[in-house]
Amino acid sequence: MAQIKLTAADAADMPRIRALYKQAFPSAERMPFWMLRRKVRAGLAELLCIADERGGFLGLAAPLLDGDRVLMAYFAVAPEARGQGAGSLALAALLERYRGRCVFLEIEALEPEAGNYAQRVRRKQFYLRGGLSDCGLSVQVFGVNMEILSSGPQVSFEEYVNFYRKVFGERYAAFLNIRCLEERKQNG
């Protein structure tokens, strides 16, 4: 796989995007798809189709945008494209697209008792190999424990919550019941 293309998802892409969105993310971690589309129309998000050089569907990315910060809210590679380097190439393309901005994302916390613990470890290793680093911030969002990884400077809990407030508004941010579980200062 030589190249990855990131394009704004159009109507023809929506069935594949929506199906992968539902398959790749647990319901507790998915915002309603209509809300994501509304954020795209408002300029607060992008819904990107990840494709190979021939236009073959490889996955989706749905970053939320606020100034110099980008929350990679959803990033998934189609099952048939996994294990072939598509995820690494797509992550590199996304980081390049938002170069100069702090890209951060949430991953499920590494909880040994979780049924998918090995998958969580692999996911974190994937992102660390791809150029992201541990921010030292662990949060709980709508009852789900998450760790925050970032491409740039450390993201504080206050900055994290303020991002949600700016993109979604006070009421939705309050509805998510965001709690700080741990905030470690990183060296450097």
LINKALIN-V837364 format. One record per run of one state. SS is the DSSP state (helix for helix, strand for strand, loop for the rest). FROM is the first residue (numbers start at 0). TO is the last residue. If there is no record, write none. Layout:
SS:FROM:TO, SS:FROM:TO
//
This chain:
loop:0:2, strand:3:7, loop:8:12, helix:13:23, loop:24:25, helix:26:28, loop:29:31, helix:32:40, loop:41:43, strand:44:44, loop:45:46, strand:47:51, loop:52:55, strand:56:65, loop:66:67, strand:68:76, loop:77:77, helix:78:80, loop:81:84, helix:85:96, loop:97:100, strand:101:107, loop:108:115, helix:116:128, loop:129:131, strand:132:140, loop:141:142, strand:143:149, loop:150:155, helix:156:167, loop:168:168, helix:169:175, loop:176:177, strand:178:182, loop:183:187
//
